[in-house]
Amino acid sequence: MPLRVRMRAGHGAVRRALHVQSTWRRRIYEIIEIGHGDSLASRVFDTAIVALILLNIAAFVAETVPSLSAAYGPYFQAFEIFSVAVFSIEYGLRLWTAVEVPFLKRLPAWRARLKLALRPALLIDLAAILPFFLSMLLNIDLRVLRALRLLRFFKLSRYSPAMHTLLRVVVNEQRALIGAGLLLTTVVLFASTGIYYIEGSVQPDKFGSVPDSAWWAIATLTTVGYGDITPITPLGRVFGSVVMVIGLCILALPVAIISAGFAQELGRRDFVVTWSLMSRIPLLAELDASAVEKVMPLLHAHNLPPNIEVLGEGAEGHAMYFVAWGQVTRTLSGSVETYAKGDFFGVVAMLEQELTQGSFVTKTKCRLLKLHREDFHRLEIASPEIGIHLRRKAQERRDAASNATDRSA
């Protein structure tokens, strides 16, 4: 065989090997990152990892009980080794599939993996397995390193949208929270100084210095009030009452900041989700920006599994539905009509206040946008052009259905 032919065959084998590797890498990435329950493999993977995390937390707590540790110590150790092995494989797979992450695709492989490894989620994954390897390298049992196993709990943030949202709120509002913390520190300092000058001469063993008084100030500001240190003079008690009231106001600031940020984050997420769904529906995508601003708050997104009846035959038309993705079938007199992405249904029954003709059932997993009749009429009053637009489109759909019926007759 000529050398050129052998080289060409060798290059072909390398390309095939790289293609197989890329295919497997993409598939693994879809399971551990993109899937999130959309496929059986992804659901199994997510469920197994979440279960392992919870079992690790339970095992750590149980291991601190002397009787359980003495009786089942080898089993705890074996489970720890198994868990670290699984988490290490998961961490390695996430690094390996970093080149499949959309915002890292254009980077060199080593740089994409390094950039992904420095992200908070991967740092938490690393911290979940690092204590085990450090204890092996150092050959000592460090309680601090073992306590770091609790960081595995934060791995749940990847599988919990609410926890992920809360962490993002804390990061976004860090300046406001730092300001609230500085204000609390200032109040503690002033409260400690005030009670020192008021009670220091009467109770030198408890309020003999500002640092000694700080414990009372913190306990009073947080309204805990352990009772181990209390003022006994009338002025000291009045001052303590003022400090308690100020503490209630100060501690309410971080709660208000986080709750407001959480509400804004949920609103932002709902806006993005609804907007992305609206962009898939031609009827809604044709609206201008001002119309979108009025329509969007009135739409309700619904995720439905297959074989779920959305509208039953003969039901009252309380709302219209837009298919963002998936398929919905309408069964009427033995005939079946399929509604795919971009279609809408239920509009005629809603506008004419008629009973639904046919039964609408999800054929696949669907995401629908729902517009209630009351919201539609409210929208018509606030923006008549939008109502006219929707009615015109509905009339076009109704005329098309009538023409199809006439041709079949």
C-alpha positions, 0 to 999 in steps of 0.5 A: 500500500502506498505511503500516501494511501496509508497516511490518508487512511490514518487521518481518516481513522483519527477523524473518526475517533475525534468524531466519536469522542465529540459525540460522546462528549456532547451527549454527556454534556446534555445529560449533566448540564442541559437535560435537567429532566428532559430525558430519562438519562438526565432524570436518573443522573439528577436524581442519583446525584441529589440522593447521594448529596442528601445521604452524605449530609445524613452520614456526616451527621450520624457519624458525629454520634459516638455510638453510631461511629463506633458501630458503623465506622467502617461503613461510613468510611466505605460510603465516603470513599464511594461518594468521593469517587462519584463526585470526582468522576462528576467533576472530571466530566464537567471539566471534560465537557467544558468545550460544549458550553455555549459561551466557552465554545470559541475558547481553546480547550484548556482555557475553556476548562480553566474558565469553567473550573473557576466558576462558583458551581465548579469551585463548590464541586471541588470543595466537596471532594478536596477535604478527602484528598487533603486528609490523605496527603496530610495523613491526619484527621483534621476536623475542620477539613471533615466539616468542609464535607458539609459544602456538598450541601451547596451542590444542591443549588445546581438542582434547586432553582430557588436556592440558585436564585437566592444565591444570585440575589445575595451576590447582586445585593452584596453592596446593600447587604454590606451597607446594612452590616456596617450600619449594624456594626456602628449601632453595636459600637454605639450601644456598647459605648453607651451602656459602658458609661451608664452601667460600667461603674455599677457592674464593672464585672459585666460592663467594665469595658466596651468589648465586655459590653459588646456581648450585651449589645449584640444580644439586645440588638438581635432581640435574643436577650439571654439574660446573663447580662442585664442593666439594673439602673433605670437609665440603663433599662431605658437605654436597653429598651431603645436599643431593642427597638433600634435592633428590630429596625436594623435587622429588618433591613437585610430581610427587606433587601433580600426579599426585594431582590428575590422578587425582582429576580423572579420578575426578571426570570418570568420576563425572560421566560415569557418573552422567549416563549412569545418570540416563538409565536408569530401572532405575538412576535408581530406586536411592537414593544409597547404592545408586548409590554401590555400583553406580557403580564397577562400571559401565564406559562404552563408546562404540561406533560403528554396526554393531558387534556387542556380543554375538554369538549363542551367546556366553556371558553374561559381562555385562549392558548398559544403553543410555544413548543410541543404539540396539541391535538384536537379530536372532533367527530373522529378527525384529529388536528395537530397544533404545533409551535406558533399555533393557538386555539380556544380563541373562538370559544373565548371570544364568542363565549361558546362551548369548546368544539372538540377535545384538546390534548397534549400530544407531547411535552408542551409549554403553553401561554394562557390568556384568560378572557377577563384579561383579554377584555381588560387588554382590549380596553387598555389597548384597543389595537391589540384586541383588534389585532388578535380578533383579526387573526382569530377571524383569519383562522376561523375563515380558513377553517370554514373554507377547509370545511367547504372544500371537504364537503 
